[in-house]
């Protein structure tokens, strides 16, 4: 995987954008976008909470192609729980498999669980390294 610093949305025209998510739903079935890149994506794409909510109900809390060049990357079960390195590692493995199957060549990933999630990058990076090759650009905003 490659690393950079910048604004993830500057890559949207040429790359898939990964947003960190959780598995929670509102009473009306929408996904809960707590903060960070997921919240920014929900603002940019108003139907995203409904789309992810539907997919979460159908497929569970896993990496999902949401369309519009957006892919979910679960880091926690709920927006009130702490990010979990086991979920992050599983998501990295699922993202790699989906990228392989889909033929994706450039995927931008925020540092999962870092920032608002409170995890340290030096703890998260080893969970990603076995799965994310040079098609994956991990960005720090």
C-alpha positions as CSV (number, residue, x, y, z in Angstrom):
1,X,0.0,0.0,0.0
2,X,1.0,3.6,-0.6
3,X,0.5,6.5,1.8
4,X,-0.1,10.1,1.3
5,X,-1.5,13.2,3.0
6,X,-4.3,15.2,1.5
7,X,-8.1,15.5,0.8
8,X,-9.6,12.1,-0.1
9,X,-12.2,13.8,-2.3
10,X,-9.6,15.2,-4.6
11,X,-9.1,11.5,-5.8
12,X,-12.8,10.9,-6.5
13,X,-12.6,11.5,-10.3
14,X,-10.0,8.8,-10.9
15,X,-10.3,6.4,-7.9
16,X,-12.7,4.5,-5.8
17,X,-13.2,6.2,-2.4
18,X,-13.4,4.0,0.7
19,X,-15.5,5.3,3.6
20,X,-15.2,3.9,7.1
21,X,-18.5,2.6,8.4
22,X,-20.3,0.6,11.1
23,X,-23.2,-1.8,11.1
24,X,-25.8,0.3,12.8
25,X,-29.2,1.3,11.3
26,X,-31.7,3.9,12.2
27,X,-35.3,2.8,13.0
28,X,-36.2,3.6,9.4
29,X,-33.4,1.4,8.0
30,X,-30.8,4.0,7.1
31,X,-27.1,3.5,7.9
32,X,-25.6,5.6,10.6
33,X,-22.8,7.8,9.4
34,X,-21.1,9.0,12.6
35,X,-18.3,11.3,11.5
36,X,-15.3,11.8,9.2
37,X,-15.2,10.6,5.6
38,X,-18.5,8.7,6.0
39,X,-20.4,11.8,7.1
40,X,-18.8,13.8,4.3
41,X,-19.9,11.1,1.8
42,X,-23.5,11.2,3.1
43,X,-23.5,14.9,2.5
44,X,-22.2,14.6,-1.0
45,X,-24.5,11.6,-1.9
46,X,-27.9,12.1,-0.2
47,X,-29.2,8.6,-0.9
48,X,-26.1,6.9,0.5
49,X,-27.5,6.2,4.0
50,X,-30.6,4.4,2.5
51,X,-28.4,2.4,0.0
52,X,-25.9,1.3,2.7
53,X,-28.8,0.6,5.1
54,X,-30.5,-1.7,2.6
55,X,-27.2,-3.5,1.9
56,X,-26.4,-3.9,5.6
57,X,-29.8,-5.5,6.1
58,X,-29.3,-7.9,3.2
59,X,-25.6,-8.7,3.5
60,X,-24.4,-7.6,7.0
61,X,-21.5,-5.4,8.2
62,X,-19.0,-6.1,5.4
63,X,-17.2,-4.2,2.6
64,X,-19.9,-3.2,0.1
65,X,-19.8,-1.4,-3.2
66,X,-22.2,1.5,-2.8
67,X,-22.0,2.8,-6.3
68,X,-20.9,6.3,-7.3
69,X,-17.3,5.2,-6.7
70,X,-17.9,4.7,-3.0
71,X,-17.1,1.5,-1.1
72,X,-17.8,0.9,2.6
73,X,-15.1,-0.3,5.0
74,X,-16.4,-1.4,8.4
75,X,-14.2,-0.5,11.4
76,X,-16.7,-1.0,14.2
77,X,-20.1,-2.6,15.0
78,X,-21.8,0.7,16.1
79,X,-20.9,4.4,16.0
80,X,-20.7,4.2,19.8
81,X,-18.2,1.4,20.0
82,X,-14.5,1.7,19.6
83,X,-12.9,0.7,16.2
84,X,-11.8,-2.9,16.3
85,X,-8.5,-4.0,14.8
86,X,-10.1,-7.4,14.0
87,X,-12.9,-5.8,12.0
88,X,-10.4,-3.5,10.3
89,X,-8.2,-6.5,9.2
90,X,-11.3,-8.4,8.0
91,X,-12.4,-5.3,6.1
92,X,-9.0,-5.0,4.5
93,X,-9.1,-8.6,3.4
94,X,-12.6,-8.2,2.0
95,X,-11.7,-5.0,0.2
96,X,-8.7,-6.7,-1.5
97,X,-10.9,-9.6,-2.6
98,X,-13.5,-7.2,-4.0
99,X,-10.9,-5.2,-5.8
100,X,-9.4,-8.3,-7.3
101,X,-12.8,-9.6,-8.5
102,X,-13.9,-6.1,-9.8
103,X,-10.7,-5.2,-11.5
104,X,-10.3,-2.0,-9.5
105,X,-6.9,-0.3,-10.1
106,X,-6.9,2.6,-7.7
107,X,-8.7,2.7,-4.3
108,X,-8.2,5.4,-1.7
109,X,-8.6,4.5,1.9
110,X,-8.7,6.8,4.9
111,X,-6.7,5.6,7.9
112,X,-9.3,3.3,9.3
113,X,-10.1,3.8,12.9
114,X,-7.7,6.7,13.3
115,X,-8.8,10.3,13.6
116,X,-12.2,10.3,15.2
117,X,-11.9,6.6,16.0
118,X,-8.9,7.3,18.3
119,X,-6.6,4.4,17.1
120,X,-3.0,5.1,16.4
121,X,-1.8,4.6,12.9
122,X,1.2,2.6,14.0
123,X,-1.3,0.0,15.5
124,X,-3.6,0.0,12.4
125,X,-1.0,-0.2,9.7
126,X,0.1,-3.7,10.4
127,X,-3.5,-4.9,10.1
128,X,-3.7,-3.5,6.6
129,X,-0.3,-4.4,5.2
130,X,-0.9,-8.1,4.4
131,X,-3.9,-7.2,2.3
132,X,-3.4,-3.8,0.6
133,X,-1.0,-3.7,-2.3
134,X,0.1,-0.7,-4.4
135,X,-3.4,-0.3,-5.8
136,X,-4.4,1.1,-2.4
137,X,-3.6,4.6,-1.4
138,X,-4.0,5.2,2.3
139,X,-4.6,8.9,3.0
140,X,-4.3,11.0,6.1
141,X,-6.5,14.1,6.0
